[in-house]
Amino acid sequence: MEAWAINGWCKEAIFNLKLPMKSRYKEVSTILATMSTILTENEIPHKLACKHLYHDRDEVTVHMWLRPDTHCGF
């Protein structure tokens, strides 16, 4: 997803991250922190939101806004 953002292929994206069997919170936190670092290093203003929409599924849904200060009031 970082490549899409860096190359300007999207302004906003919604995607799922599959969760590992162990250390789910830690793994998701690490992934989101890494994504944020990469986007910041490439000077791409962004906002990431993550939610576990289905309690019985092993995935979380992430919403990535690029340039959040220029649209949607973020």
N, CA, C, O and CB atoms as a CASP TS submission, in Angstrom:
PFRMAT TS
TARGET T0000
AUTHOR 0000-0000-0000
METHOD Language model
MODEL 1
PARENT N/A
ATOM      1  N   MET     1       0.818  -1.184   0.000  1.00  0.00           N
ATOM      2  CA  MET     1       0.000   0.000   0.000  1.00  0.00           C
ATOM      3  C   MET     1       0.866   1.253   0.000  1.00  0.00           C
ATOM      4  O   MET     1       0.493   2.289  -0.552  1.00  0.00           O
ATOM      5  CB  MET     1      -0.933  -0.005   1.195  1.00  0.00           C
ATOM      6  N   GLU     2       2.032   1.135   0.633  1.00  0.00           N
ATOM      7  CA  GLU     2       2.924   2.287   0.642  1.00  0.00           C
ATOM      8  C   GLU     2       3.358   2.652  -0.784  1.00  0.00           C
ATOM      9  O   GLU     2       3.458   3.831  -1.123  1.00  0.00           O
ATOM     10  CB  GLU     2       4.156   2.000   1.520  1.00  0.00           C
ATOM     11  N   ALA     3       3.614   1.639  -1.611  1.00  0.00           N
ATOM     12  CA  ALA     3       4.014   1.890  -3.000  1.00  0.00           C
ATOM     13  C   ALA     3       2.914   2.633  -3.753  1.00  0.00           C
ATOM     14  O   ALA     3       3.196   3.534  -4.542  1.00  0.00           O
ATOM     15  CB  ALA     3       4.345   0.565  -3.717  1.00  0.00           C
ATOM     16  N   TRP     4       1.668   2.256  -3.508  1.00  0.00           N
ATOM     17  CA  TRP     4       0.549   2.941  -4.159  1.00  0.00           C
ATOM     18  C   TRP     4       0.540   4.411  -3.757  1.00  0.00           C
ATOM     19  O   TRP     4       0.354   5.291  -4.597  1.00  0.00           O
ATOM     20  CB  TRP     4      -0.799   2.270  -3.792  1.00  0.00           C
ATOM     21  N   ALA     5       0.741   4.667  -2.483  1.00  0.00           N
ATOM     22  CA  ALA     5       0.745   6.043  -1.996  1.00  0.00           C
ATOM     23  C   ALA     5       1.919   6.834  -2.573  1.00  0.00           C
ATOM     24  O   ALA     5       1.745   7.955  -3.051  1.00  0.00           O
ATOM     25  CB  ALA     5       0.800   6.062  -0.468  1.00  0.00           C
ATOM     26  N   ILE     6       3.097   6.251  -2.527  1.00  0.00           N
ATOM     27  CA  ILE     6       4.307   6.934  -3.007  1.00  0.00           C
ATOM     28  C   ILE     6       4.213   7.237  -4.499  1.00  0.00           C
ATOM     29  O   ILE     6       4.654   8.297  -4.943  1.00  0.00           O
ATOM     30  CB  ILE     6       5.553   6.079  -2.724  1.00  0.00           C
ATOM     31  N   ASN     7       3.647   6.325  -5.271  1.00  0.00           N
ATOM     32  CA  ASN     7       3.532   6.515  -6.719  1.00  0.00           C
ATOM     33  C   ASN     7       2.312   7.336  -7.129  1.00  0.00           C
ATOM     34  O   ASN     7       2.111   7.592  -8.316  1.00  0.00           O
ATOM     35  CB  ASN     7       3.480   5.177  -7.401  1.00  0.00           C
ATOM     36  N   GLY     8       1.504   7.746  -6.169  1.00  0.00           N
ATOM     37  CA  GLY     8       0.335   8.569  -6.474  1.00  0.00           C
ATOM     38  C   GLY     8      -0.794   7.800  -7.134  1.00  0.00           C
ATOM     39  O   GLY     8      -1.619   8.385  -7.836  1.00  0.00           O
ATOM     40  N   TRP     9      -0.836   6.497  -6.913  1.00  0.00           N
ATOM     41  CA  TRP     9      -1.862   5.661  -7.551  1.00  0.00           C
ATOM     42  C   TRP     9      -3.195   5.709  -6.816  1.00  0.00           C
ATOM     43  O   TRP     9      -4.192   5.183  -7.310  1.00  0.00           O
ATOM     44  CB  TRP     9      -1.383   4.225  -7.631  1.00  0.00           C
ATOM     45  N   CYS    10      -3.226   6.333  -5.643  1.00  0.00           N
ATOM     46  CA  CYS    10      -4.490   6.471  -4.907  1.00  0.00           C
ATOM     47  C   CYS    10      -4.419   7.695  -4.010  1.00  0.00           C
ATOM     48  O   CYS    10      -3.335   8.163  -3.662  1.00  0.00           O
ATOM     49  CB  CYS    10      -4.795   5.197  -4.066  1.00  0.00           C
ATOM     50  N   LYS    11      -5.580   8.204  -3.643  1.00  0.00           N
ATOM     51  CA  LYS    11      -5.683   9.297  -2.685  1.00  0.00           C
ATOM     52  C   LYS    11      -6.230   8.790  -1.367  1.00  0.00           C
ATOM     53  O   LYS    11      -6.096   9.430  -0.323  1.00  0.00           O
ATOM     54  CB  LYS    11      -6.568  10.420  -3.232  1.00  0.00           C
ATOM     55  N   GLU    12      -6.847   7.628  -1.443  1.00  0.00           N
ATOM     56  CA  GLU    12      -7.489   7.027  -0.287  1.00  0.00           C
ATOM     57  C   GLU    12      -7.597   5.530  -0.566  1.00  0.00           C
ATOM     58  O   GLU    12      -7.780   5.118  -1.712  1.00  0.00           O
ATOM     59  CB  GLU    12      -8.901   7.672  -0.002  1.00  0.00           C
ATOM     60  N   ALA    13      -7.483   4.725   0.479  1.00  0.00           N
ATOM     61  CA  ALA    13      -7.585   3.276   0.277  1.00  0.00           C
ATOM     62  C   ALA    13      -8.180   2.603   1.510  1.00  0.00           C
ATOM     63  O   ALA    13      -7.947   3.020   2.645  1.00  0.00           O
ATOM     64  CB  ALA    13      -6.201   2.675  -0.041  1.00  0.00           C
ATOM     65  N   ILE    14      -8.942   1.568   1.258  1.00  0.00           N
ATOM     66  CA  ILE    14      -9.465   0.716   2.320  1.00  0.00           C
ATOM     67  C   ILE    14      -8.991  -0.695   1.994  1.00  0.00           C
ATOM     68  O   ILE    14      -9.201  -1.194   0.888  1.00  0.00           O
ATOM     69  CB  ILE    14     -11.054   0.800   2.435  1.00  0.00           C
ATOM     70  N   PHE    15      -8.346  -1.331   2.974  1.00  0.00           N
ATOM     71  CA  PHE    15      -7.804  -2.661   2.737  1.00  0.00           C
ATOM     72  C   PHE    15      -7.806  -3.460   4.033  1.00  0.00           C
ATOM     73  O   PHE    15      -7.895  -2.890   5.120  1.00  0.00           O
ATOM     74  CB  PHE    15      -6.380  -2.576   2.155  1.00  0.00           C
ATOM     75  N   ASN    16      -7.710  -4.761   3.916  1.00  0.00           N
ATOM     76  CA  ASN    16      -7.685  -5.647   5.083  1.00  0.00           C
ATOM     77  C   ASN    16      -6.272  -6.138   5.337  1.00  0.00           C
ATOM     78  O   ASN    16      -5.494  -6.370   4.412  1.00  0.00           O
ATOM     79  CB  ASN    16      -8.636  -6.842   4.885  1.00  0.00           C
ATOM     80  N   LEU    17      -5.962  -6.289   6.617  1.00  0.00           N
ATOM     81  CA  LEU    17      -4.722  -6.929   7.040  1.00  0.00           C
ATOM     82  C   LEU    17      -5.102  -8.233   7.728  1.00  0.00           C
ATOM     83  O   LEU    17      -5.880  -8.237   8.682  1.00  0.00           O
ATOM     84  CB  LEU    17      -3.878  -5.996   7.993  1.00  0.00           C
ATOM     85  N   LYS    18      -4.556  -9.320   7.247  1.00  0.00           N
ATOM     86  CA  LYS    18      -4.805 -10.622   7.870  1.00  0.00           C
ATOM     87  C   LYS    18      -3.999 -10.708   9.164  1.00  0.00           C
ATOM     88  O   LYS    18      -2.831 -10.321   9.202  1.00  0.00           O
ATOM     89  CB  LYS    18      -4.433 -11.795   6.901  1.00  0.00           C
ATOM     90  N   LEU    19      -4.619 -11.211  10.206  1.00  0.00           N
ATOM     91  CA  LEU    19      -3.981 -11.266  11.512  1.00  0.00           C
ATOM     92  C   LEU    19      -3.272 -12.595  11.729  1.00  0.00           C
ATOM     93  O   LEU    19      -3.777 -13.645  11.333  1.00  0.00           O
ATOM     94  CB  LEU    19      -5.005 -11.037  12.608  1.00  0.00           C
ATOM     95  N   PRO    20      -2.094 -12.549  12.363  1.00  0.00           N
ATOM     96  CA  PRO    20      -1.419 -13.797  12.716  1.00  0.00           C
ATOM     97  C   PRO    20      -2.137 -14.443  13.901  1.00  0.00           C
ATOM     98  O   PRO    20      -2.972 -13.806  14.542  1.00  0.00           O
ATOM     99  CB  PRO    20       0.081 -13.543  13.051  1.00  0.00           C
ATOM    100  N   MET    21      -1.824 -15.664  14.185  1.00  0.00           N
ATOM    101  CA  MET    21      -2.485 -16.373  15.283  1.00  0.00           C
ATOM    102  C   MET    21      -2.087 -15.820  16.655  1.00  0.00           C
ATOM    103  O   MET    21      -2.896 -15.825  17.582  1.00  0.00           O
ATOM    104  CB  MET    21      -2.154 -17.857  15.214  1.00  0.00           C
ATOM    105  N   LYS    22      -0.857 -15.347  16.785  1.00  0.00           N
ATOM    106  CA  LYS    22      -0.372 -14.835  18.070  1.00  0.00           C
ATOM    107  C   LYS    22       0.044 -13.373  17.929  1.00  0.00           C
ATOM    108  O   LYS    22       0.358 -12.910  16.833  1.00  0.00           O
ATOM    109  CB  LYS    22       0.814 -15.686  18.586  1.00  0.00           C
ATOM    110  N   SER    23       0.044 -12.670  19.023  1.00  0.00           N
ATOM    111  CA  SER    23       0.510 -11.274  19.098  1.00  0.00           C
ATOM    112  C   SER    23      -0.175 -10.388  18.069  1.00  0.00           C
ATOM    113  O   SER    23       0.483  -9.595  17.395  1.00  0.00           O
ATOM    114  CB  SER    23       2.020 -11.210  18.898  1.00  0.00           C
ATOM    115  N   ARG    24      -1.468 -10.515  17.945  1.00  0.00           N
ATOM    116  CA  ARG    24      -2.211  -9.774  16.921  1.00  0.00           C
ATOM    117  C   ARG    24      -2.079  -8.266  17.073  1.00  0.00           C
ATOM    118  O   ARG    24      -1.753  -7.569  16.112  1.00  0.00           O
ATOM    119  CB  ARG    24      -3.670 -10.155  16.967  1.00  0.00           C
ATOM    120  N   TYR    25      -2.331  -7.761  18.277  1.00  0.00           N
ATOM    121  CA  TYR    25      -2.269  -6.314  18.491  1.00  0.00           C
ATOM    122  C   TYR    25      -0.873  -5.786  18.192  1.00  0.00           C
ATOM    123  O   TYR    25      -0.713  -4.767  17.521  1.00  0.00           O
ATOM    124  CB  TYR    25      -2.670  -5.962  19.933  1.00  0.00           C
ATOM    125  N   LYS    26       0.133  -6.489  18.696  1.00  0.00           N
ATOM    126  CA  LYS    26       1.521  -6.070  18.484  1.00  0.00           C
ATOM    127  C   LYS    26       1.861  -6.038  16.993  1.00  0.00           C
ATOM    128  O   LYS    26       2.485  -5.089  16.519  1.00  0.00           O
ATOM    129  CB  LYS    26       2.485  -7.014  19.225  1.00  0.00           C
ATOM    130  N   GLU    27       1.457  -7.055  16.267  1.00  0.00           N
ATOM    131  CA  GLU    27       1.768  -7.133  14.834  1.00  0.00           C
ATOM    132  C   GLU    27       1.082  -6.014  14.050  1.00  0.00           C
ATOM    133  O   GLU    27       1.711  -5.378  13.204  1.00  0.00           O
ATOM    134  CB  GLU    27       1.346  -8.497  14.273  1.00  0.00           C
ATOM    135  N   VAL    28      -0.198  -5.768  14.323  1.00  0.00           N
ATOM    136  CA  VAL    28      -0.923  -4.700  13.629  1.00  0.00           C
ATOM    137  C   VAL    28      -0.305  -3.343  13.970  1.00  0.00           C
ATOM    138  O   VAL    28      -0.136  -2.495  13.095  1.00  0.00           O
ATOM    139  CB  VAL    28      -2.429  -4.722  14.008  1.00  0.00           C
ATOM    140  N   SER    29       0.028  -3.145  15.237  1.00  0.00           N
ATOM    141  CA  SER    29       0.667  -1.889  15.648  1.00  0.00           C
ATOM    142  C   SER    29       1.986  -1.678  14.918  1.00  0.00           C
ATOM    143  O   SER    29       2.287  -0.567  14.480  1.00  0.00           O
ATOM    144  CB  SER    29       0.902  -1.877  17.164  1.00  0.00           C
ATOM    145  N   THR    30       2.767  -2.734  14.788  1.00  0.00           N
ATOM    146  CA  THR    30       4.054  -2.651  14.085  1.00  0.00           C
ATOM    147  C   THR    30       3.850  -2.319  12.606  1.00  0.00           C
ATOM    148  O   THR    30       4.556  -1.477  12.052  1.00  0.00           O
ATOM    149  CB  THR    30       4.832  -3.975  14.226  1.00  0.00           C
ATOM    150  N   ILE    31       2.895  -2.975  11.978  1.00  0.00           N
ATOM    151  CA  ILE    31       2.625  -2.731  10.555  1.00  0.00           C
ATOM    152  C   ILE    31       2.182  -1.290  10.331  1.00  0.00           C
ATOM    153  O   ILE    31       2.680  -0.627   9.422  1.00  0.00           O
ATOM    154  CB  ILE    31       1.547  -3.704  10.031  1.00  0.00           C
ATOM    155  N   LEU    32       1.258  -0.801  11.142  1.00  0.00           N
ATOM    156  CA  LEU    32       0.765   0.574  10.974  1.00  0.00           C
ATOM    157  C   LEU    32       1.863   1.594  11.249  1.00  0.00           C
ATOM    158  O   LEU    32       1.945   2.610  10.560  1.00  0.00           O
ATOM    159  CB  LEU    32      -0.429   0.832  11.902  1.00  0.00           C
ATOM    160  N   ALA    33       2.705   1.341  12.243  1.00  0.00           N
ATOM    161  CA  ALA    33       3.820   2.242  12.535  1.00  0.00           C
ATOM    162  C   ALA    33       4.819   2.271  11.378  1.00  0.00           C
ATOM    163  O   ALA    33       5.329   3.331  11.017  1.00  0.00           O
ATOM    164  CB  ALA    33       4.526   1.816  13.832  1.00  0.00           C
ATOM    165  N   THR    34       5.093   1.105  10.803  1.00  0.00           N
ATOM    166  CA  THR    34       6.009   1.027   9.665  1.00  0.00           C
ATOM    167  C   THR    34       5.443   1.771   8.458  1.00  0.00           C
ATOM    168  O   THR    34       6.160   2.511   7.785  1.00  0.00           O
ATOM    169  CB  THR    34       6.287  -0.438   9.300  1.00  0.00           C
ATOM    170  N   MET    35       4.155   1.571   8.191  1.00  0.00           N
ATOM    171  CA  MET    35       3.506   2.277   7.081  1.00  0.00           C
ATOM    172  C   MET    35       3.600   3.779   7.286  1.00  0.00           C
ATOM    173  O   MET    35       3.941   4.518   6.363  1.00  0.00           O
ATOM    174  CB  MET    35       2.031   1.849   6.946  1.00  0.00           C
ATOM    175  N   SER    36       3.297   4.227   8.495  1.00  0.00           N
ATOM    176  CA  SER    36       3.332   5.653   8.794  1.00  0.00           C
ATOM    177  C   SER    36       4.743   6.224   8.623  1.00  0.00           C
ATOM    178  O   SER    36       4.916   7.319   8.087  1.00  0.00           O
ATOM    179  CB  SER    36       2.831   5.905  10.218  1.00  0.00           C
ATOM    180  N   THR    37       5.734   5.482   9.077  1.00  0.00           N
ATOM    181  CA  THR    37       7.129   5.919   8.932  1.00  0.00           C
ATOM    182  C   THR    37       7.506   6.063   7.461  1.00  0.00           C
ATOM    183  O   THR    37       8.108   7.063   7.069  1.00  0.00           O
ATOM    184  CB  THR    37       8.080   4.925   9.625  1.00  0.00           C
ATOM    185  N   ILE    38       7.160   5.083   6.659  1.00  0.00           N
ATOM    186  CA  ILE    38       7.487   5.117   5.227  1.00  0.00           C
ATOM    187  C   ILE    38       6.800   6.296   4.549  1.00  0.00           C
ATOM    188  O   ILE    38       7.424   6.998   3.753  1.00  0.00           O
ATOM    189  CB  ILE    38       7.075   3.797   4.541  1.00  0.00           C
ATOM    190  N   LEU    39       5.533   6.521   4.849  1.00  0.00           N
ATOM    191  CA  LEU    39       4.811   7.642   4.243  1.00  0.00           C
ATOM    192  C   LEU    39       5.400   8.977   4.692  1.00  0.00           C
ATOM    193  O   LEU    39       5.539   9.896   3.884  1.00  0.00           O
ATOM    194  CB  LEU    39       3.317   7.576   4.602  1.00  0.00           C
ATOM    195  N   THR    40       5.744   9.090   5.971  1.00  0.00           N
ATOM    196  CA  THR    40       6.350  10.324   6.487  1.00  0.00           C
ATOM    197  C   THR    40       7.702  10.573   5.839  1.00  0.00           C
ATOM    198  O   THR    40       8.002  11.703   5.455  1.00  0.00           O
ATOM    199  CB  THR    40       6.503  10.254   8.015  1.00  0.00           C
ATOM    200  N   GLU    41       8.523   9.536   5.712  1.00  0.00           N
ATOM    201  CA  GLU    41       9.834   9.670   5.070  1.00  0.00           C
ATOM    202  C   GLU    41       9.704  10.131   3.625  1.00  0.00           C
ATOM    203  O   GLU    41      10.600  10.794   3.104  1.00  0.00           O
ATOM    204  CB  GLU    41      10.589   8.344   5.124  1.00  0.00           C
ATOM    205  N   ASN    42       8.601   9.788   2.976  1.00  0.00           N
ATOM    206  CA  ASN    42       8.357  10.202   1.594  1.00  0.00           C
ATOM    207  C   ASN    42       7.525  11.478   1.519  1.00  0.00           C
ATOM    208  O   ASN    42       7.013  11.841   0.460  1.00  0.00           O
ATOM    209  CB  ASN    42       7.659   9.087   0.830  1.00  0.00           C
ATOM    210  N   GLU    43       7.400  12.156   2.669  1.00  0.00           N
ATOM    211  CA  GLU    43       6.714  13.445   2.767  1.00  0.00           C
ATOM    212  C   GLU    43       5.281  13.395   2.252  1.00  0.00           C
ATOM    213  O   GLU    43       4.825  14.303   1.557  1.00  0.00           O
ATOM    214  CB  GLU    43       7.483  14.492   2.004  1.00  0.00           C
ATOM    215  N   ILE    44       4.583  12.325   2.603  1.00  0.00           N
ATOM    216  CA  ILE    44       3.186  12.164   2.208  1.00  0.00           C
ATOM    217  C   ILE    44       2.318  12.333   3.456  1.00  0.00           C
ATOM    218  O   ILE    44       2.301  11.463   4.327  1.00  0.00           O
ATOM    219  CB  ILE    44       2.940  10.766   1.527  1.00  0.00           C
ATOM    220  N   PRO    45       1.594  13.461   3.539  1.00  0.00           N
ATOM    221  CA  PRO    45       0.684  13.624   4.678  1.00  0.00           C
ATOM    222  C   PRO    45      -0.363  12.514   4.638  1.00  0.00           C
ATOM    223  O   PRO    45      -0.885  12.179   3.574  1.00  0.00           O
ATOM    224  CB  PRO    45       0.002  15.033   4.660  1.00  0.00           C
ATOM    225  N   HIS    46      -0.662  11.956   5.794  1.00  0.00           N
ATOM    226  CA  HIS    46      -1.567  10.806   5.813  1.00  0.00           C
ATOM    227  C   HIS    46      -2.249  10.668   7.162  1.00  0.00           C
ATOM    228  O   HIS    46      -1.861  11.284   8.155  1.00  0.00           O
ATOM    229  CB  HIS    46      -0.810   9.524   5.480  1.00  0.00           C
ATOM    230  N   LYS    47      -3.275   9.841   7.158  1.00  0.00           N
ATOM    231  CA  LYS    47      -3.955   9.426   8.379  1.00  0.00           C
ATOM    232  C   LYS    47      -4.341   7.968   8.182  1.00  0.00           C
ATOM    233  O   LYS    47      -4.864   7.590   7.134  1.00  0.00           O
ATOM    234  CB  LYS    47      -5.219  10.330   8.695  1.00  0.00           C
ATOM    235  N   LEU    48      -4.078   7.155   9.196  1.00  0.00           N
ATOM    236  CA  LEU    48      -4.435   5.748   9.158  1.00  0.00           C
ATOM    237  C   LEU    48      -5.441   5.459  10.268  1.00  0.00           C
ATOM    238  O   LEU    48      -5.264   5.892  11.406  1.00  0.00           O
ATOM    239  CB  LEU    48      -3.177   4.851   9.301  1.00  0.00           C
ATOM    240  N   ALA    49      -6.482   4.734   9.929  1.00  0.00           N
ATOM    241  CA  ALA    49      -7.460   4.283  10.925  1.00  0.00           C
ATOM    242  C   ALA    49      -7.626   2.782  10.746  1.00  0.00           C
ATOM    243  O   ALA    49      -7.627   2.273   9.625  1.00  0.00           O
ATOM    244  CB  ALA    49      -8.842   5.036  10.777  1.00  0.00           C
ATOM    245  N   CYS    50      -7.765   2.088  11.857  1.00  0.00           N
ATOM    246  CA  CYS    50      -7.843   0.624  11.809  1.00  0.00           C
ATOM    247  C   CYS    50      -8.956   0.157  12.730  1.00  0.00           C
ATOM    248  O   CYS    50      -9.114   0.662  13.842  1.00  0.00           O
ATOM    249  CB  CYS    50      -6.486  -0.029  12.213  1.00  0.00           C
ATOM    250  N   LYS    51      -9.728  -0.815  12.252  1.00  0.00           N
ATOM    251  CA  LYS    51     -10.847  -1.326  13.040  1.00  0.00           C
ATOM    252  C   LYS    51     -11.031  -2.818  12.780  1.00  0.00           C
ATOM    253  O   LYS    51     -10.884  -3.303  11.658  1.00  0.00           O
ATOM    254  CB  LYS    51     -12.145  -0.556  12.710  1.00  0.00           C
ATOM    255  N   HIS    52     -11.351  -3.512  13.839  1.00  0.00           N
ATOM    256  CA  HIS    52     -11.675  -4.939  13.730  1.00  0.00           C
ATOM    257  C   HIS    52     -13.191  -5.006  13.542  1.00  0.00           C
ATOM    258  O   HIS    52     -13.934  -4.964  14.523  1.00  0.00           O
ATOM    259  CB  HIS    52     -11.191  -5.775  15.019  1.00  0.00           C
ATOM    260  N   LEU    53     -13.652  -5.107  12.316  1.00  0.00           N
ATOM    261  CA  LEU    53     -15.068  -4.999  12.000  1.00  0.00           C
ATOM    262  C   LEU    53     -15.866  -6.258  12.321  1.00  0.00           C
ATOM    263  O   LEU    53     -17.049  -6.177  12.651  1.00  0.00           O
ATOM    264  CB  LEU    53     -15.230  -4.669  10.558  1.00  0.00           C
ATOM    265  N   TYR    54     -15.237  -7.396  12.226  1.00  0.00           N
ATOM    266  CA  TYR    54     -15.938  -8.659  12.451  1.00  0.00           C
ATOM    267  C   TYR    54     -15.203  -9.449  13.528  1.00  0.00           C
ATOM    268  O   TYR    54     -14.074  -9.889  13.312  1.00  0.00           O
ATOM    269  CB  TYR    54     -16.045  -9.485  11.132  1.00  0.00           C
ATOM    270  N   HIS    55     -15.832  -9.628  14.675  1.00  0.00           N
ATOM    271  CA  HIS    55     -15.158 -10.284  15.796  1.00  0.00           C
ATOM    272  C   HIS    55     -14.759 -11.729  15.499  1.00  0.00           C
ATOM    273  O   HIS    55     -13.884 -12.282  16.166  1.00  0.00           O
ATOM    274  CB  HIS    55     -16.048 -10.253  17.007  1.00  0.00           C
ATOM    275  N   ASP    56     -15.391 -12.334  14.513  1.00  0.00           N
ATOM    276  CA  ASP    56     -15.104 -13.742  14.219  1.00  0.00           C
ATOM    277  C   ASP    56     -14.174 -13.926  13.017  1.00  0.00           C
ATOM    278  O   ASP    56     -14.008 -15.041  12.523  1.00  0.00           O
ATOM    279  CB  ASP    56     -16.398 -14.483  13.971  1.00  0.00           C
ATOM    280  N   ARG    57     -13.575 -12.843  12.553  1.00  0.00           N
ATOM    281  CA  ARG    57     -12.653 -12.949  11.404  1.00  0.00           C
ATOM    282  C   ARG    57     -11.243 -12.568  11.837  1.00  0.00           C
ATOM    283  O   ARG    57     -11.052 -11.726  12.714  1.00  0.00           O
ATOM    284  CB  ARG    57     -13.119 -12.039  10.225  1.00  0.00           C
ATOM    285  N   ASP    58     -10.289 -13.187  11.223  1.00  0.00           N
ATOM    286  CA  ASP    58      -8.887 -12.935  11.552  1.00  0.00           C
ATOM    287  C   ASP    58      -8.303 -11.853  10.657  1.00  0.00           C
ATOM    288  O   ASP    58      -7.309 -12.069   9.964  1.00  0.00           O
ATOM    289  CB  ASP    58      -8.069 -14.220  11.425  1.00  0.00           C
ATOM    290  N   GLU    59      -8.939 -10.680  10.684  1.00  0.00           N
ATOM    291  CA  GLU    59      -8.470  -9.563   9.869  1.00  0.00           C
ATOM    292  C   GLU    59      -8.953  -8.253  10.476  1.00  0.00           C
ATOM    293  O   GLU    59      -9.938  -8.216  11.214  1.00  0.00           O
ATOM    294  CB  GLU    59      -8.960  -9.701   8.407  1.00  0.00           C
ATOM    295  N   VAL    60      -8.245  -7.187  10.152  1.00  0.00           N
ATOM    296  CA  VAL    60      -8.684  -5.844  10.500  1.00  0.00           C
ATOM    297  C   VAL    60      -8.790  -5.046   9.206  1.00  0.00           C
ATOM    298  O   VAL    60      -8.133  -5.368   8.216  1.00  0.00           O
ATOM    299  CB  VAL    60      -7.701  -5.160  11.518  1.00  0.00           C
ATOM    300  N   THR    61      -9.606  -4.021   9.218  1.00  0.00           N
ATOM    301  CA  THR    61      -9.777  -3.159   8.051  1.00  0.00           C
ATOM    302  C   THR    61      -9.079  -1.836   8.330  1.00  0.00           C
ATOM    303  O   THR    61      -9.258  -1.236   9.389  1.00  0.00           O
ATOM    304  CB  THR    61     -11.291  -2.938   7.721  1.00  0.00           C
ATOM    305  N   VAL    62      -8.286  -1.394   7.371  1.00  0.00           N
ATOM    306  CA  VAL    62      -7.522  -0.156   7.502  1.00  0.00           C
ATOM    307  C   VAL    62      -8.027   0.847   6.474  1.00  0.00           C
ATOM    308  O   VAL    62      -8.272   0.500   5.319  1.00  0.00           O
ATOM    309  CB  VAL    62      -5.997  -0.414   7.321  1.00  0.00           C
ATOM    310  N   HIS    63      -8.179   2.087   6.907  1.00  0.00           N
ATOM    311  CA  HIS    63      -8.533   3.187   6.005  1.00  0.00           C
ATOM    312  C   HIS    63      -7.342   4.127   5.981  1.00  0.00           C
ATOM    313  O   HIS    63      -6.930   4.645   7.020  1.00  0.00           O
ATOM    314  CB  HIS    63      -9.857   3.934   6.464  1.00  0.00           C
ATOM    315  N   MET    64      -6.793   4.346   4.806  1.00  0.00           N
ATOM    316  CA  MET    64      -5.640   5.215   4.632  1.00  0.00           C
ATOM    317  C   MET    64      -6.065   6.436   3.827  1.00  0.00           C
ATOM    318  O   MET    64      -6.493   6.321   2.679  1.00  0.00           O
ATOM    319  CB  MET    64      -4.474   4.464   3.932  1.00  0.00           C
ATOM    320  N   TRP    65      -5.940   7.612   4.448  1.00  0.00           N
ATOM    321  CA  TRP    65      -6.200   8.870   3.748  1.00  0.00           C
ATOM    322  C   TRP    65      -4.857   9.508   3.433  1.00  0.00           C
ATOM    323  O   TRP    65      -3.994   9.609   4.304  1.00  0.00           O
ATOM    324  CB  TRP    65      -7.103   9.835   4.601  1.00  0.00           C
ATOM    325  N   LEU    66      -4.683   9.929   2.218  1.00  0.00           N
ATOM    326  CA  LEU    66      -3.474  10.646   1.837  1.00  0.00           C
ATOM    327  C   LEU    66      -3.824  12.118   1.689  1.00  0.00           C
ATOM    328  O   LEU    66      -4.886  12.471   1.176  1.00  0.00           O
ATOM    329  CB  LEU    66      -2.864  10.075   0.517  1.00  0.00           C
ATOM    330  N   ARG    67      -2.935  12.953   2.135  1.00  0.00           N
ATOM    331  CA  ARG    67      -3.173  14.387   2.150  1.00  0.00           C
ATOM    332  C   ARG    67      -4.453  14.711   2.934  1.00  0.00           C
ATOM    333  O   ARG    67      -5.322  15.418   2.425  1.00  0.00           O
ATOM    334  CB  ARG    67      -3.268  14.930   0.710  1.00  0.00           C
ATOM    335  N   PRO    68      -4.576  14.199   4.167  1.00  0.00           N
ATOM    336  CA  PRO    68      -5.802  14.358   4.932  1.00  0.00           C
ATOM    337  C   PRO    68      -6.137  15.811   5.256  1.00  0.00           C
ATOM    338  O   PRO    68      -7.285  16.132   5.564  1.00  0.00           O
ATOM    339  CB  PRO    68      -5.699  13.582   6.200  1.00  0.00           C
ATOM    340  N   ASP    69      -5.142  16.684   5.187  1.00  0.00           N
ATOM    341  CA  ASP    69      -5.393  18.100   5.495  1.00  0.00           C
ATOM    342  C   ASP    69      -6.073  18.823   4.339  1.00  0.00           C
ATOM    343  O   ASP    69      -6.509  19.961   4.512  1.00  0.00           O
ATOM    344  CB  ASP    69      -4.084  18.804   5.840  1.00  0.00           C
ATOM    345  N   THR    70      -6.178  18.199   3.163  1.00  0.00           N
ATOM    346  CA  THR    70      -6.730  18.887   2.002  1.00  0.00           C
ATOM    347  C   THR    70      -8.114  18.414   1.601  1.00  0.00           C
ATOM    348  O   THR    70      -8.710  18.977   0.683  1.00  0.00           O
ATOM    349  CB  THR    70      -5.815  18.726   0.853  1.00  0.00           C
ATOM    350  N   HIS    71      -8.644  17.389   2.270  1.00  0.00           N
ATOM    351  CA  HIS    71     -10.004  16.933   1.952  1.00  0.00           C
ATOM    352  C   HIS    71     -10.620  16.233   3.164  1.00  0.00           C
ATOM    353  O   HIS    71      -9.907  15.865   4.098  1.00  0.00           O
ATOM    354  CB  HIS    71      -9.993  15.978   0.725  1.00  0.00           C
ATOM    355  N   CYS    72     -11.879  16.057   3.149  1.00  0.00           N
ATOM    356  CA  CYS    72     -12.622  15.323   4.174  1.00  0.00           C
ATOM    357  C   CYS    72     -12.534  15.966   5.551  1.00  0.00           C
ATOM    358  O   CYS    72     -12.954  15.352   6.532  1.00  0.00           O
ATOM    359  CB  CYS    72     -12.119  13.910   4.253  1.00  0.00           C
ATOM    360  N   GLY    73     -12.004  17.175   5.658  1.00  0.00           N
ATOM    361  CA  GLY    73     -11.961  17.852   6.947  1.00  0.00           C
ATOM    362  C   GLY    73     -10.977  17.292   7.949  1.00  0.00           C
ATOM    363  O   GLY    73     -11.068  17.618   9.133  1.00  0.00           O
ATOM    364  N   PHE    74     -10.039  16.463   7.524  1.00  0.00           N
ATOM    365  CA  PHE    74      -9.055  15.891   8.459  1.00  0.00           C
ATOM    366  C   PHE    74      -7.788  16.683   8.448  1.00  0.00           C
ATOM    367  O   PHE    74      -6.847  16.352   9.170  1.00  0.00           O
ATOM    368  CB  PHE    74      -8.753  14.443   8.118  1.00  0.00           C
TER
END
